[in-house]
Amino acid sequence: MMRAMNILLAIAITTGILSGLWGWVAVSLGLLSWAGFLGSTAYFACPQGGLKGLLISACTLTSGVIWALVIMYGSALAPQVEILSYIMTGVVAFLMCIQAKQLLLSFVPGTFIGACATFAGQGDWKIIAPSLASGLIFGYAMKNSGLWLAARAQKKTLTFNTPE
């Protein structure tokens, strides 16, 4: 009796293939591969799947980029007042969490992933944002192609094992 393909195995296969492809795409387009992997991570971690999860992840990643810029530019207004950046960080972190009352901003880790990517990219949102967005699309493709592959394998197994 053939066993159906495990969902985890199917997602691992498609993620492996598409991760290699992402590495090539990122280099070819001048994007940051590590930021793209953070975008993929956001999709995988989002409790919502499908297009709804893609939209929520996109909104929270984008808000995180914006919040990080608020901290960076706000802190730069008075660099001699070091405590200002700490206060801003605390206030913005509060806002990053409280915005989750809104459905499209409800995935708090996505917001923090976007902010962390922006800090790591030294505020260069013009490269961070497309890298995150491209990676997010790859994450969507990785997971959903894996689910498709597992369902297809399951269907073949059921068809193969059905008595005539």
N, C-alpha and C positions, 0 to 999 in steps of 0.2 A: 504494500500500500504506500503510495507517495504521500509525503507530508506537504501541507500547504506552506508556502513561503512565509516565514515569520515577518511581521510588520517591521520590527526593529531591523532585521537583516535587510529587508527591502529598502528602508530609509537609509541604512548605512551604505548600501550599494549606490543609490542615486546621489547621496550626499558626497560620497567619495569621488564619483565621476564629476559632479558639478563643482565641487571644491577645486579640483584641478583645472577645470574650465574657467572658474572664477579667477584663479591666480593668473592665467593667461590674459583674460579680459582686462583685469585690473592693470597689469603691466602695459598692455597694448593701448589702453585709454588714459594712462597716466593717473590712475586712481590709487588710493591707498588700500592694499589688500587687507590689512589688519582691520581697518574701519569697515570694510565690506563684511568681514567675518562677524563684526559686532552687529551689523544690520541683520545678518542671517540669524545670529543668536537671539536677537530680539523677536524675530518671528517664531522661532522654535520655542522660546520661553513664554510667549503670550498665551494666556489661557483660552483665548478665542482662536479658532482656526479659520481656514478658508479666507475668502475675501474680506470678511469682517475683521479677522485678526490682522490681515495685511493692512487694512485702513487704520485700525487702532495703533498698530506698531508704527506705521508711517507718521501718524499724528504725534505720538509720544516721542519718537526719535527727534522729530523736527522741533518739538517744544523744548526738548533737552538741549539741542543746539542753541536755540534762542536764549534759554535761561543761562547757559554757560557764558554766552556773549554779554548778557546783562551783568553778570558777576565780573567778567574780565574788564569790560569798558567802565562799569561803575567804579570798580576798585582803582582804575587808572586815573579817575578824576582827582583823587587826593592821595597819591602814592606815599606821601609823608605821614599820613594818618593810617598806620597799619591796621588798627582795630576796625576801620571802615570795611576792609575786605572780609574780615571775620563776621562782622554783623551782616553784611550783604549775603555772605554764604549761608548763614543761618536763616535769614528771611527768605531767600530764594529757595532753599531746600524745603522750607515749610510750604511755600507756594507750589513747588513741584509735586508735593504730596497731596495737598488740598485740591489741586486742579483735577484730581482723579474722581471728583464728584461728577464730572462730565464724562459721558460714555466714551467719546473718542480720545479722551486723555486718561482713561481709567487704568492703564497699564503702567504703574509707577516705575518698575524696573526699566522699561523702554525709555522713559524720560531721563533716568540716570545714565543709561547707556549712551544716549545722545549727548548728554552733558560731558561725560567722561571722554568720549571720543573727541569732542571739541577742545577740551583741556589738553588732551594728549597731542592733538594736532595744532596746538598753540594758537587756537582761535581762527585758523584758516578755513572758515566755513565754506568757501567756494570749492574746496576739494573734499572737505569732510562730508558735506551734505550729499553730493552725488555718489560718494563712496558708500555711505550708509544706505542710500536709496537703492543703489545697484545691488548691494549685498542683501538687502531686504528682499528684493525680487528673487535673487538666487535662493535665499532661504525658503521662500514660498515654493519655488520650483523644486527644491531638494525634498522638502517634506511631502508635498502633494504628488510628485512623481513617484516617490516611494510608496505612498498609500495606494496609488493607482497600480503600481507593479505588484504589490501584495494582493490586492483585490483580483487582479488578473490571474495571478498564480493560484489563488483560492478557487476561482471559477474553473480553471483548467483541471484542478485536482478533483473538484466535485463532478465535473463532466466525465473525467477519466474513470472515476470510481463508481459511477452510477450504473446499477445493473440494468441490463437490457431485457 
